[in-house]
Structure formats: structure tokens, C-alpha cells
């Protein structure tokens, strides 16, 4: 459905002094005609240690999610909770403990088994889901949070595709996966994070109670209308990849020709494929700032663009900041007010050349 050609590992940030070239690998999204799961078939990369800093938007969404799940009656004080987290960081366990749940260790059963963006990182999807389902205690619930394929298709988020992310879930495809381990989706919650993420509550199919409620069936209907299992619709992500990469290169070239000082912000995996496909180097983008100290002194994969601390961005007083993570905008306006106070503006690069499906 989507072929990004040869791409570097998006979590491998070489030292800035390393001239490269960096190793690259094929990066493709395939859509299973049998089960509807969008996925990687091959990933020869080796995961690096996480270097990211958890953004405020992710923390705020976790608080909101736990509150909404508790209000719906899924969290019972005195119960146990187990978490499968994302390698990118973040945890809901403290929030769950505040609700009276007891955290259990690896392998133990729990009334609430939570996976927050973790499942997609497993090459063997069937085994990973079966492991999680097996740990749900009788009468318990499996909670799965994922970046919706419906969102990716609707907003043309082609650069969500990356090495290490093996699966991109529609609600229907995930429902089939759950059925294979004897579970059924009962309720869903939507969040603005990443343009649209879903939290799904699932229980064993034989458990007493109703089947999927309207939050699940309506979500499946909306995603079906978007064509998340229609190859012709999902292939439109390829057009988005071309148009947005061309738009970014064109915009940066125009800013350089006009003498506009431009900086980048957000050395994230989504920025890697975009910069590579757009053919951007430091002549167009002098640096990308990021809050993660572990990335400072390094460079963006397969480019010569250095990653620097936010203080460098402030000192440069750019007239425009290319923002690669739009979810950070509110947080950055609060933590880096100097940008707009100095006459600079934040530019959502994902909106350049956008052609949503």
C-alpha cells in the first residue's frame, strides 16, 4: 500500500561528527487481504535504546483516559493492574494506583491488563496479543490503545510508517485479532492525540454482558467508510508521501531564497522519513531542536542536520520554526514563548501539501 523506498532506522541518531552514510533498509506497508491488518512484513533493523522525552500531550491524554475509563466502571478498587508499555516511554501505573489498583509484575494475572502503544512493536502480533490476553484474570478487561489506521488514512499520515512499528490497526482488524484469542471489544474511547487515537476495552467473549456498544460499532462504520480495508483507498497514502515531501522541500527553499531564518523542532521518528524523502539537508534546515538530552550532539538519520537543545533555537531567534510534531504546539508555546515574542511563528510541516483522503 505504501512504499517509502530505502529508509534509515528512525531511532538510530548517529553522532553529529559521524559523516555517514547511514545504513538504509526497505520500508513498506502491506495490507492483509484476509484479516485487514496493515503491517510491515520485513524489518531488518535493530531497535535502539529510547532517546525520547515524554511530551505533555501524552501525559495529559493518560490522565484523561484513566478518568474516562474509571467513570465507565472498568476500574475497581482493590483489583490488580499489569501494563505493557511502549518502548518510547510513558506509564499509566501511578494513575491506576491512585484509583486503588495494585500493580503486579511480569507474568502475573490482573483484572486490568493495559497496553499503551506497545503491541505494535512486536513482529509476532499473534503471540504478543495471546500473551496479554492470557494474563487477564477471570472477569477482567484488556485495554488496548492504538493510533488508528482510520486517522492515518483520513489525514494522509504516511510518515507514521516506520521500522519497528509492525502493525497499524483498524478497529475491525483488531476485533478479528481479539476474536482469535477469545476476546471481544466492548467499549471504545477516542482522543485527539496524534490526530486520533483509540482506547479499546475488551473482555472474554463468554463473559456475561452485552456485546460491542455503540462506541465500537460507530467507530467500525466510520473506518469502513474511510476505506481502511480497501487497497485503492489506503494506497492514497503514497500520493500523500509524494505531495508532502515535495511541499516541505519547496517551502524550505522558498524561505531560504527570501532570507528567512528557519529552525526545526521535534527529532521524532515521523520527521526522519519526511526529511529523507524531501531531500532536506542543513543548507535548507540548519538544525532541529529537541527536548531529549540523549539526542543532543547527534544528527537526524541519513542527513547532516544536527539535533540541538531548545536553547539553541531560542538563541538563533528564527523567523519560522518547522514543527514536526504538531501535538507539541500548545506545550511549546508555553515553554518557549521567546519564539513568538521574538516575531517567530510555528509552522506545522505536516499540513504543507496535505491532501487528506
Order of alpha helices (4+ residues) and beta strands (2+ residues): beta-beta-beta-alpha-beta-alpha-beta-beta-alpha-beta-alpha-beta-alpha-beta-beta-alpha-alpha-alpha-beta-alpha-beta-beta-beta-alpha-beta-alpha-alpha-beta
